[in-house]
Amino acid sequence: MTRRVCLIDTDPGTDDAIALWLALASPELDLRLVTVAGGNVGLDRTLPNARAILGLAGSAVPVVAGADRPLLGAFTSETRVHGADGLGGVVLPEGPPATPGIAADAIRDLLRAESRVTLIGIGPATNIALALATEPGLAAHVAEIVLMTGAWAEGNITPEAEFNAWSDPEALAVLLGCGRPVTLATLELTAQALVTPARVAALRAAGQGACLAAAARILDGVPPSRRFGHRGFPLHDPCAIAWLLAPGLFTTRDVHADVCCAPGASRGRTLVDRWGRTGQAANARLLETLDADGFFALLAGRLAVLR
C-alpha cells in the first residue's frame, strides 16, 4: 500500500474528534501533523481537545498550535452545537503536550520535507492559508487540498454561509486561488451523513475500544438539528477523511468555486458554479452525493480498531 502523506488542520469540535479518530485508524493515511486553530471554540479549548483526542488513540503525531483569530477580525465559537468545551461535555483524559512551534511554520516545514502532501482542512482555513501565502512556492509540494467548507445553497451560520467559510473567508480564498487541486465537502454533501440514534447505536455496538466509546458519547450529546426535523444531525468533518479512504462512496463534479469576502450579509458565502454558467475554468472538485450507509459502515469498522 502506498500511504498518502497528509496533515489535518482542525478546530475540535465534536465532528473534528470523529474525523481525527477515523484518520488515525486508517492505514491509507500517513498522518504526519495535526495543526489547530480556534473556530468551533477558542484555541484555549481546541488545542487541549486535539491533544486529548490523539492521546486517547495512543497517537504520537505532533499537535501544533496555530491561529487564535482569522486573518481579519475574530473567531466566533459555535457552542450551541459543540458545547462550551468543544466536545459536548465529554471529558477525555489529558493528552500529551503540544509540540512547540507555530502551525504555519510546521506546515511549511512538512511541505519542504515532502514532495507530495495532502492538506486536509476541517476548520477555518487560517493556518494553511498563512503557510501558503507566506511561501507560495511550497504549493508545488501540495498533492491535494481537501476541505470541509462551504455550501452552494443554504448556510448553517448565516442564511448564505457555512461556518468554516464564514469564520475566515479570506483564508479560504487563498486556498481556492493557490493553483492546486481542491476538493470540497460542502453542507449539501455532509447533510447526507445524517447521524441518527440507530446509527449511534450501531457505532457503539461495533467494538469495545475507548475511542469508539468516546465517539458514541460525543455523538449522543450533539443536539438534533431543526433543519432535519430533529431526526438527527449531519456529521460534517469525517466526510473529508472518508473521501480519501473510499472515493467510491461519492459522486463528484468539477466546478469553479469562489468565496465572498465583502462585509455584510453575504460574507463567507461560497459561490459554486455547478453548471458552468460563468464560463470560468474549474478550480475545485465538488463532492455531490454520498452512500450514507457505506459511510457509517466505514466509520464503525475503522474506529473499532482503535484502542
N, C-alpha and C positions, 0 to 999 in steps of 0.2 A: 504494500500500500504506500502510495506517495502522500505524505501528510502535508496539509496546507498550513504554511506558517502564517499565523494571524495574531492580531491583538483585539481586545474588546475594550471599547470606551463606553463607560456606563455611569449611571446615577442611581444606584439601588435604593428604593424601588422594589415592589413586590414582584412584578413580572421580570425585572432585571435578575432577581435571585434565581428564578426558574431558568432563565436563559443562560446564566453563568454555569449552573449545575449541568444543563444539557451540553454545553460546550466541553466542560471538564470530563464528562462521561463519554465523549465521542473521540475514538482514536483517529478519525479522519483529520482532526484539527490539532495542529501543533501550536498550542496557545502559549505564546512567549511573554505576554504582558497584559496587565489589566490597568487601565487608567481611569481615573474617577473625577467627575465634575459634580457640582451642585446641579439641582434640577428638580427631581421629584420631591426631595427635601434638600436642606442645606448641606454643604460639603462636610460640616461637622458631624453629620449623620451618615451621609453616603459613603464616606471613607471607612469608618468602622464597620458599616454594613458589608462593604465589599470584602474587607479583611475577614469578617466572621463567616461569610458565605464560602470563601475559598478555604478557610481554616476547617470548616465542618467537613469539607470534602477531602481534607488531607493534602491540599494542593500547595506546592511551593512556588507557584507562578508569582512573580513580583507584582505588587499593587502599589501604584504611584499616584499621589495626589495631584490634581490639576486645578482647573479654574473654579473659583468660588463665585464667579459672575460671568455673564455673557460678554461678547465683545463690546456691546453697548448696554448700559442700564444694569439691571439686577435680575437674578432669577426669582421666580415666584413659585413657592412649593405647592404641591398638589396633595395636601393632607387628607382631603375627602376620600381619596382612593387608597393612599398608601399609609395613612396614619401619621402621627407626629414623628414617629421614629423611622418611617420609611418601609417598615416590614409588617405593618398592620398589627403591631403589638406583639409579634412573635419574637421572643428573646433567644438569640443564638449565643453559644459560647464565644468569648472574645477571640478573635483570630490573631495570627502572627502580626508583628509590627509592619507598617508600611515601609516600602523601600524608599530611602531618601532620594530626593530629587523632585523635579517638576515634570508633569505629564508630557508637555510638548517636547521637552528635551529628550525624554525617554523614547517617545515615538520616533523622533529624528534619529536617535542612536540605533534603534532597531532597523529603520529603513536604510541607514548607511551600512549596516552589517549584513543585510539580506537583500537579494536582488528581486524577490517577488513576495510581497507581504499583502495579505488580505486585511483590510481595516474594517472592523465591524463596529458600527456606532449605534447604540441603543439608548442614547440620551441626547441632550443638546450637543451640537457638533463642535463646540468651542475648542476642546483640546486638539482634535485632529486638524481643525482649520488653522489654529495657531502654528502647529508643526509645519503644515504645508505652505502657509503664507509666508513664513519667515525663512524657508529654504525651498523654494518652488522646484528646484531641480530634483529633489527627492521624490517627486511624484512619479518619476520614471521607474522607481522601485515598487510602486503600488500595483499589485495584480488586479485588485478589485476593491471597491468600497461598497459595503452592504449596510444599509441604513434602515432602521425602523423610524420612519418620519413621514409626515405629510398626509394629505388627503386630496383626492381630486373632486370630492363632492362636499361633504359637510365636516366641519371640525369637531373637536371634543373639548377645547378650552375656550374658543370663541366660535361663533356660528360658522366661520370660514377656516379657522386654523387648527391644526393638530398641535399637541402640547410641545413636542420636541422641536418642531419647526418654529413655533411661536416663541420658544424660550431663547433662541439665538438664530434668527433668520439670516443675519449677515454671515455667520459661520457656515450655515447650510449653503448659501450662495457660493462661498469659496469652494466647497466640495463639488457642487454641481458644475462649476466652471474650471476645474483643475485639469480636465482633459483625460482623466482615467475612467474606466468603466464603473458606473454607479448602478446599484440595484436598490430599488425602493420597495419596502414593505409598508404600505400606507394603511390608513384606517379601514379602507374598504376590504383589504385583504385580511387584516387581523380580526375584523368583525366575524370572519368565518371560523376563527379558532375560539368558539364560544365555550367558556367554562361553565358547566352545569353541575349540580350536586351529584348526578350519576357519574360524570367524568372525574370528579374529585374522588368519589368512592372507588372507581376503577384504578385510579392512580395510587391511592392508599393501599389497595389490595395487591399491588404489583411486587411488593418486596418489603423487607424489614429494615432497610438502612436508615440512618439518621437523616440524610439529605432528603430522601423520599418522604419521610415522615414530616420533616420541616416544610417541604414544599406543599404537602397536603394541608398542614396547619395554616400556612400563609394564604393559600387559595380559599380555605374556609372563611378567612377573615375579610376578604375583599367584598364590599357590598355589591349586590346585583345591580345591573345598570337599568335605569328607567328607559334608556334608548332601546333596550332589547326586552321590554315588557317584564323586567325583573326576573327573566328566566335564567340569567347568568351574566357574564361579563367577558369581554374579549381579552385574550392572552397575547398581548402585543409583541413584546420583545423576543420571545422564543421563536417567533416566525422567521426572524432574520437568521438565526442559527440553523433552523430546520432547512432553509433554502440551501445552505452549504452542504448539508448532510444528505438530503433526499430531494433533489430538484424535481424528481418525477411526481412529487406531491402537488406541484404548482403548474399553472399555465402563466405565460408571460406575454408582454407586449413591449416593443421598443417605442419610446416616447421622447418628446422634448419636455423637460421639466425646468421650472424656474420658481423663485420664491419672492414674495412681496416683502421688501424691507422698508417700505414707507411707513410713517406713523399713521395711526388711525385704525379703523375697524378691520381693515383687510391685512394688517401686519401679520406676517407669518403664514399667510395663505400660500399653498403650493399650487402653481399653475401647471397642470399636467395636460399636455396636448395629446390625447389618446388617439385622435383621428387625423393627425397631420394637418389640421386646419391652418396653422400658422406658416407652414412651409419650412420651418426651422428643422435642422438636422437633429436626429435623436441624440440625446446625451445621457439617457438612462434606460434601464430595463425595469419595467413596472411588473411586480408580481400581482396577478389579477385574481386567480382562483386557487383555492386550497382544498385538498382532500382532508377534511377535518378529522374523520375517524382515523385515517392513516397518520395524521399529525399527532394525535393524542396517543396512539399506539406507540409511535416512535418515542414520544416523551416518556411514557411509562417504562418502556423497555430500557431506555438509556439510563434514566435516573435510578432504576432498580439495581444497577451495577455499582453505584457509589456506596461508600461506606456509611 
